[in-house]
Amino acid sequence: MNEMNNEVTIINYEPQYKEAFKTLNEEWIKTFFTMEAGDYKLLDNPEEHIIDKGGHIVFALLDHEAVGTCALVKMSDEPLRFELSKMAVSPKAQGKKIGYLVGQALLDKARELKAESIFLETNSVLVPAIKLYEKLGFKHMPISDSAYDRCDTQMLLTFND
């Protein structure tokens, strides 16, 4: 028997985890906010709205269970820009640096694809999330139009290599 003893594995999107993508996100969004139309659009149809459009989703597995997730949503091709979106970690797996691991995996992916930048939207009440994004290298930027009522913070990471 292969025991993983708290080892986190990061994997790319697989259809069997589609439900986990929605469940993990819904769980945290409903803790702080209310689900919005934009949430349902991405969470109900991640293949159609993220994967098929050149985006990426990763999951963090702990003992073969999806306990964290995050998505890169393609914003434009020329230059290649992404939005870091739908990062969620199960409350039972918090404190294992899962947010950092899924975030870093997608930053590596964007860098590998020669992306120019990654943008994200969040809310100032989510202090741990903002600290995490800062640690990943995101910088605060002036806020412009958002698809989400709850968004009051926007951040940008630009690749200069």
C-alpha positions in Angstrom: 0.0 0.0 0.0 1.4 3.3 -1.1 0.9 5.9 1.8 1.5 9.4 0.8 1.7 10.8 4.4 0.7 14.4 3.7 2.6 14.7 0.5 0.9 17.1 -1.9 1.0 16.3 -5.6 0.2 19.0 -8.3 -1.6 17.7 -11.4 -3.1 19.2 -14.5 -6.8 19.2 -15.1 -8.6 15.9 -15.6 -12.3 15.6 -16.3 -12.7 13.4 -13.2 -11.9 16.5 -11.0 -14.4 18.8 -12.7 -16.8 18.6 -9.7 -13.9 19.3 -7.3 -13.1 22.5 -9.2 -16.6 23.7 -8.5 -17.0 22.3 -5.0 -13.7 23.8 -3.7 -14.4 27.2 -5.1 -18.0 27.3 -4.0 -17.0 26.4 -0.5 -14.7 29.3 0.0 -16.7 31.9 -2.0 -19.8 31.2 0.1 -17.7 31.5 3.3 -17.0 35.2 2.5 -19.2 36.3 -0.4 -22.1 35.1 -2.6 -21.7 33.2 -5.8 -22.0 35.5 -8.9 -22.9 34.8 -12.6 -19.2 34.8 -13.5 -18.5 32.2 -10.9 -21.1 29.8 -12.2 -20.0 30.3 -15.8 -16.4 29.1 -15.1 -17.2 26.6 -12.4 -20.0 24.8 -14.3 -18.1 24.6 -17.6 -14.4 24.8 -16.9 -13.5 22.8 -20.1 -15.5 25.1 -22.3 -14.6 28.4 -20.7 -11.0 27.8 -19.6 -9.3 24.7 -21.1 -10.7 24.9 -24.6 -9.8 28.6 -24.8 -6.1 28.0 -24.1 -6.3 28.1 -20.3 -5.0 25.7 -17.7 -6.3 24.3 -14.4 -4.2 22.5 -11.8 -5.2 20.6 -8.7 -3.4 19.8 -5.5 -4.0 16.2 -4.4 -3.5 15.0 -0.9 -4.0 11.3 -0.4 -5.5 11.1 -3.9 -8.2 13.7 -3.0 -8.3 17.2 -4.7 -7.9 19.6 -1.8 -6.8 22.7 -3.8 -7.2 24.2 -7.3 -6.4 27.2 -9.4 -6.9 28.3 -13.0 -5.1 30.3 -15.6 -7.7 31.9 -17.9 -6.4 33.2 -21.2 -7.1 36.9 -21.7 -5.3 37.6 -25.0 -3.0 36.0 -27.5 -0.8 38.8 -28.7 0.7 39.5 -26.2 -0.1 36.4 -24.3 -1.9 37.4 -21.1 -3.6 35.3 -18.5 -5.8 35.8 -15.4 -5.0 33.8 -12.3 -8.5 32.8 -11.2 -10.5 30.4 -9.0 -7.8 29.6 -6.4 -9.3 27.6 -3.7 -8.0 25.3 -0.9 -10.1 23.0 1.2 -10.3 24.2 4.9 -9.1 20.8 6.0 -5.9 21.2 3.9 -5.0 24.7 4.9 -1.6 25.4 6.3 0.2 23.0 3.9 1.2 25.8 1.4 -1.3 24.4 -1.2 -2.3 27.9 -2.4 1.4 28.7 -3.0 2.0 25.4 -4.8 -0.9 25.6 -7.2 -0.1 29.3 -7.8 3.5 28.6 -8.5 2.7 25.7 -10.8 0.6 28.0 -13.0 3.2 30.8 -12.9 5.7 28.3 -14.2 3.2 27.2 -16.9 2.7 30.8 -18.0 6.4 31.5 -18.0 6.9 28.3 -20.1 4.3 29.6 -22.6 6.2 32.9 -22.8 3.3 34.9 -21.3 3.7 38.6 -20.9 1.8 38.9 -17.7 -0.8 37.5 -15.3 -3.5 39.5 -13.8 -5.7 38.7 -10.8 -8.7 40.0 -8.9 -9.4 39.6 -5.3 -10.9 41.3 -2.2 -9.1 43.2 0.4 -10.7 41.2 3.2 -8.7 38.1 2.0 -5.5 39.2 3.7 -3.8 35.7 3.6 -4.6 35.4 -0.1 -3.1 38.9 -0.9 0.0 38.0 1.1 0.3 34.8 -0.9 -0.1 36.7 -4.2 2.6 39.2 -3.1 4.9 36.3 -2.2 4.3 34.9 -5.7 5.5 38.2 -7.1 2.2 40.0 -7.9 2.1 43.8 -7.5 -1.0 45.9 -6.7 -2.4 48.0 -9.5 -5.1 50.6 -9.9 -8.5 49.0 -10.1 -10.4 49.0 -13.3 -13.6 47.3 -14.5 -14.2 43.9 -12.9 -16.7 41.2 -13.7 -17.2 40.6 -10.0 -19.0 42.8 -7.4 -16.7 41.5 -4.7 -13.5 42.6 -6.4 -11.8 45.6 -4.9 -8.2 44.6 -5.4 -6.4 43.9 -8.7 -2.8 42.7 -9.0 -0.4 42.1 -11.8 2.7 40.0 -12.4 4.8 40.9 -15.4 7.4 38.5 -16.9 10.5 40.4 -18.0 12.6 37.6 -19.4 
